[in-house]
Amino acid sequence: MGVEGKLGGQANVPVHRVSGKNLTENVNQLAQNLTTQVRSILKVSTAVAKGDLTRTIRVEAKGEWKR
């Protein structure tokens, strides 16, 4: 979420080393994932507020799944 209340944006980290570039790419990927999730939640919660209970959120996930 930007300072102007707009979703999206990209990090601008000066690249002094290769690891700095990787850090920038990882931060931007994280921001993109969060933005996508927030937009999906907004769409579904708005629909629910209007009585539409047919909306869903589809999520791709990697990693461990513990019960």
DSSP file (Angstrom, degrees, kcal/mol; ACC not computed):
  #  RESIDUE AA STRUCTURE BP1 BP2  ACC     N-H-->O    O-->H-N    N-H-->O    O-->H-N    TCO  KAPPA ALPHA  PHI   PSI    X-CA   Y-CA   Z-CA
    1    1 A M              0   0    0      0, 0.0     6,-0.2     0, 0.0     2,-0.0   0.000 360.0 360.0 360.0 125.3    0.0    0.0    0.0
    2    2 A G    >   -     0   0    0      4,-2.8     3,-1.7     1,-0.1     7,-0.1  -0.254 360.0-101.3 -81.2 172.9    1.5    3.3   -1.0
    3    3 A V  T 3  S+     0   0    0      1,-0.3    -1,-0.1     2,-0.1     0, 0.0   0.709 123.2  56.2 -67.9 -19.2    1.5    6.5    0.9
    4    4 A E  T 3  S-     0   0    0      2,-0.2    -1,-0.3     0, 0.0     3,-0.1   0.312 121.9-105.4 -94.2   8.2   -1.3    7.7   -1.4
    5    5 A G  S <  S+     0   0    0     -3,-1.7     2,-0.4     1,-0.3    -2,-0.1   0.660  78.4 133.7  78.7  16.0   -3.5    4.7   -0.6
    6    6 A K        -     0   0    0      2,-0.1    -4,-2.8     1,-0.0    -1,-0.3  -0.828  53.8-126.9-102.3 138.0   -2.9    3.1   -3.9
    7    7 A L  S    S+     0   0    0     -2,-0.4     2,-0.2    -6,-0.2    28,-0.0  -0.514  70.2  32.7 -78.3 149.5   -2.0   -0.6   -4.2
    8    8 A G        +     0   0    0     -2,-0.2     2,-0.1    23,-0.2    -2,-0.1  -0.647  52.9 142.2 108.4-163.4    1.1   -1.6   -6.1
    9    9 A G        -     0   0    0     -2,-0.2     2,-0.4    -7,-0.1    -1,-0.1  -0.309  40.4-108.4 107.4 166.7    4.5    0.0   -6.6
   10   10 A Q        -     0   0    0     -2,-0.1     2,-0.2    21,-0.1    18,-0.1  -0.972  22.9-115.2-134.4 147.1    8.0   -1.3   -6.8
   11   11 A A        -     0   0    0     -2,-0.4     2,-0.5    13,-0.3    17,-0.1  -0.563  19.9-154.5 -77.4 146.4   11.0   -1.1   -4.5
   12   12 A N        +     0   0    0     -2,-0.2    -1,-0.0     2,-0.0    -2,-0.0  -0.820  22.3 168.8-125.2  90.4   14.0    0.9   -5.8
   13   13 A V        -     0   0    0     -2,-0.5    11,-0.1     7,-0.1    -2,-0.0  -0.899  39.6-114.7-105.3 124.4   17.1   -0.4   -4.0
   14   14 A P        -     0   0    0      0, 0.0     2,-0.9     0, 0.0     3,-0.2  -0.316  28.1-130.6 -57.4 136.1   20.4    0.7   -5.4
   15   15 A V        +     0   0    0      1,-0.2     3,-0.1     5,-0.1     4,-0.0  -0.798  47.0 148.8 -96.4 105.8   22.3   -2.3   -6.9
   16   16 A H  S    S+     0   0    0     -2,-0.9     2,-0.3     1,-0.2    -1,-0.2   0.632  73.4  15.3-103.7 -23.0   25.8   -2.3   -5.5
   17   17 A R  S  > S-     0   0    0     -3,-0.2     4,-1.4     1,-0.1     3,-0.3  -0.905  83.9-103.0-141.6 167.7   26.2   -6.1   -5.6
   18   18 A V  H  > S+     0   0    0     -2,-0.3     4,-2.2     1,-0.2     3,-0.3   0.891 121.7  58.2 -60.3 -38.9   24.4   -9.0   -7.2
   19   19 A S  H  > S+     0   0    0      1,-0.2     4,-2.4     2,-0.2    -1,-0.2   0.829 100.9  56.8 -63.1 -30.8   22.8   -9.8   -3.8
   20   20 A G  H  > S+     0   0    0     -3,-0.3     4,-2.2     2,-0.2    -1,-0.2   0.891 106.8  48.7 -65.1 -39.0   21.3   -6.2   -3.8
   21   21 A K  H  X S+     0   0    0     -4,-1.4     4,-2.5    -3,-0.3    -2,-0.2   0.921 111.3  49.7 -65.3 -43.6   19.6   -7.0   -7.1
   22   22 A N  H  X S+     0   0    0     -4,-2.2     4,-2.5     1,-0.2    -2,-0.2   0.898 109.5  52.0 -61.9 -40.1   18.3  -10.3   -5.7
   23   23 A L  H  X S+     0   0    0     -4,-2.4     4,-2.7     2,-0.2     5,-0.2   0.928 109.7  48.9 -61.3 -45.8   17.0   -8.4   -2.6
   24   24 A T  H  X S+     0   0    0     -4,-2.2     4,-2.5     1,-0.2   -13,-0.3   0.922 111.8  48.6 -60.3 -45.3   15.2   -5.9   -4.9
   25   25 A E  H  X S+     0   0    0     -4,-2.5     4,-2.2     1,-0.2    -1,-0.2   0.903 112.7  48.4 -62.3 -41.4   13.6   -8.7   -6.9
   26   26 A N  H  X S+     0   0    0     -4,-2.5     4,-2.4     2,-0.2    -2,-0.2   0.906 111.8  48.7 -67.0 -41.5   12.5  -10.5   -3.8
   27   27 A V  H  X S+     0   0    0     -4,-2.7     4,-2.5     1,-0.2    -2,-0.2   0.916 112.6  48.6 -63.9 -42.9   11.0   -7.4   -2.2
   28   28 A N  H  X S+     0   0    0     -4,-2.5     4,-2.3    -5,-0.2    -2,-0.2   0.884 110.9  50.1 -65.8 -38.4    9.1   -6.6   -5.5
   29   29 A Q  H  X S+     0   0    0     -4,-2.2     4,-2.5     2,-0.2    -2,-0.2   0.912 111.2  49.2 -65.4 -41.9    7.8  -10.1   -5.7
   30   30 A L  H  X S+     0   0    0     -4,-2.4     4,-2.5     2,-0.2    -2,-0.2   0.927 111.4  49.2 -61.6 -45.3    6.6  -10.0   -2.1
   31   31 A A  H  X S+     0   0    0     -4,-2.5     4,-2.5     1,-0.2    -2,-0.2   0.897 111.2  49.9 -61.6 -41.0    4.9   -6.6   -2.8
   32   32 A Q  H  X S+     0   0    0     -4,-2.3     4,-2.4     2,-0.2    -1,-0.2   0.919 111.2  48.7 -64.6 -43.5    3.2   -8.0   -5.9
   33   33 A N  H  X S+     0   0    0     -4,-2.5     4,-2.2     1,-0.2    -2,-0.2   0.924 113.3  46.7 -62.4 -44.9    2.0  -11.1   -4.1
   34   34 A L  H  X S+     0   0    0     -4,-2.5     4,-2.8     2,-0.2     5,-0.2   0.904 111.2  51.8 -64.3 -41.3    0.6   -9.0   -1.2
   35   35 A T  H  X S+     0   0    0     -4,-2.5     4,-2.4     1,-0.2    -1,-0.2   0.919 110.2  49.1 -61.1 -44.4   -1.1   -6.6   -3.6
   36   36 A T  H  X S+     0   0    0     -4,-2.4     4,-2.1     1,-0.2    -1,-0.2   0.909 112.8  47.7 -61.6 -42.9   -2.8   -9.4   -5.5
   37   37 A Q  H  X S+     0   0    0     -4,-2.2     4,-2.6     2,-0.2    -2,-0.2   0.922 111.6  49.2 -65.7 -44.2   -4.0  -10.9   -2.2
   38   38 A V  H  X S+     0   0    0     -4,-2.8     4,-2.4     1,-0.2    -2,-0.2   0.907 111.1  50.2 -63.6 -41.1   -5.3   -7.6   -0.9
   39   39 A R  H  X S+     0   0    0     -4,-2.4     4,-2.3    -5,-0.2    -1,-0.2   0.907 111.4  48.8 -63.1 -40.8   -7.2   -6.9   -4.2
   40   40 A S  H  X S+     0   0    0     -4,-2.1     4,-2.4     2,-0.2     5,-0.2   0.925 111.8  48.4 -64.6 -44.5   -8.8  -10.4   -4.1
   41   41 A I  H  X S+     0   0    0     -4,-2.6     4,-2.9     1,-0.2     5,-0.2   0.900 110.9  52.0 -62.3 -40.6   -9.8   -9.9   -0.5
   42   42 A L  H  X S+     0   0    0     -4,-2.4     4,-2.3    -5,-0.2     5,-0.2   0.927 109.9  48.2 -61.0 -46.6  -11.3   -6.5   -1.3
   43   43 A K  H  X S+     0   0    0     -4,-2.3     4,-2.0     2,-0.2    -2,-0.2   0.923 116.0  43.2 -61.5 -45.0  -13.3   -7.9   -4.2
   44   44 A V  H  X S+     0   0    0     -4,-2.4     4,-2.7     2,-0.2    -2,-0.2   0.929 114.1  49.0 -69.5 -44.7  -14.7  -10.8   -2.1
   45   45 A S  H  X S+     0   0    0     -4,-2.9     4,-2.1     1,-0.2    -1,-0.2   0.865 111.3  50.7 -65.4 -34.4  -15.5   -8.7    1.0
   46   46 A T  H  X S+     0   0    0     -4,-2.3     4,-1.2    -5,-0.2    -1,-0.2   0.916 111.3  48.3 -65.8 -43.1  -17.2   -6.1   -1.2
   47   47 A A  H  <>S+     0   0    0     -4,-2.0     5,-2.8    -5,-0.2     3,-0.4   0.916 111.5  49.6 -63.0 -42.9  -19.3   -8.8   -2.8
   48   48 A V  H ><5S+     0   0    0     -4,-2.7     3,-1.9     1,-0.2    -1,-0.2   0.900 106.1  56.0 -63.3 -40.6  -20.2  -10.3    0.6
   49   49 A A  H 3<5S+     0   0    0     -4,-2.1    -1,-0.2     1,-0.3    -2,-0.2   0.799 108.1  49.3 -61.5 -27.4  -21.2   -6.9    1.9
   50   50 A K  T 3<5S-     0   0    0     -4,-1.2    -1,-0.3    -3,-0.4    -2,-0.2   0.359 126.8-102.2 -92.3   4.9  -23.6   -6.7   -1.0
   51   51 A G  T < 5S+     0   0    0     -3,-1.9     2,-0.9     1,-0.2    -3,-0.2   0.466  78.6 135.7  91.6   1.6  -25.0  -10.2   -0.2
   52   52 A D      < +     0   0    0     -5,-2.8     3,-0.4    -6,-0.2    -1,-0.2  -0.751  21.1 170.4 -87.4 106.1  -23.1  -12.1   -3.0
   53   53 A L        +     0   0    0     -2,-0.9    -1,-0.1     1,-0.2    -5,-0.1   0.149  57.8  86.4-101.0  18.8  -21.8  -15.2   -1.3
   54   54 A T        +     0   0    0     -7,-0.1    -1,-0.2     2,-0.0     2,-0.1   0.575  63.2 103.9 -94.1 -10.4  -20.7  -16.8   -4.6
   55   55 A R        -     0   0    0     -3,-0.4     2,-0.3   -11,-0.2   -11,-0.0  -0.405  47.1-177.1 -75.9 148.4  -17.2  -15.2   -4.8
   56   56 A T        -     0   0    0     -2,-0.1     2,-0.5     2,-0.0    -2,-0.0  -0.909  23.0-131.8-136.8 165.3  -14.1  -17.2   -3.9
   57   57 A I        -     0   0    0     -2,-0.3     2,-0.5   -13,-0.0   -20,-0.0  -0.990  17.3-154.3-120.1 125.3  -10.3  -16.5   -3.7
   58   58 A R        -     0   0    0     -2,-0.5     2,-0.4     2,-0.0   -18,-0.0  -0.860  14.9-169.5-100.4 131.4   -8.0  -19.0   -5.4
   59   59 A V        -     0   0    0     -2,-0.5     2,-0.5     2,-0.0    -2,-0.0  -0.975  17.4-151.9-127.6 131.2   -4.5  -19.2   -3.9
   60   60 A E        -     0   0    0     -2,-0.4     2,-0.4     2,-0.0    -2,-0.0  -0.889  27.7-177.7 -95.2 129.3   -1.4  -20.9   -5.2
   61   61 A A        -     0   0    0     -2,-0.5     2,-0.3     2,-0.1    -2,-0.0  -0.973  15.8-168.5-133.5 145.4    0.8  -21.9   -2.2
   62   62 A K        +     0   0    0     -2,-0.4     2,-0.2     2,-0.1    -2,-0.0  -0.891  47.3  45.4-123.4 157.0    4.2  -23.5   -1.9
   63   63 A G  S    S-     0   0    0     -2,-0.3     2,-0.1     2,-0.0    -2,-0.1  -0.694  89.3 -16.1 114.7-164.4    5.9  -24.9    1.2
   64   64 A E        -     0   0    0     -2,-0.2     2,-0.5     1,-0.0    -2,-0.1  -0.448  44.2-155.6 -81.6 150.7    4.9  -27.0    4.1
   65   65 A W        -     0   0    0     -2,-0.1     2,-0.4     2,-0.0    -2,-0.0  -0.970  16.2-173.8-125.4 113.7    1.4  -27.9    5.2
   66   66 A K              0   0    0     -2,-0.5    -2,-0.0     1,-0.1     0, 0.0  -0.871 360.0 360.0-111.1 142.5    1.1  -28.8    8.8
   67   67 A R              0   0    0     -2,-0.4    -1,-0.1     0, 0.0    -2,-0.0   0.389 360.0 360.0-102.9 360.0   -2.0  -30.1   10.5
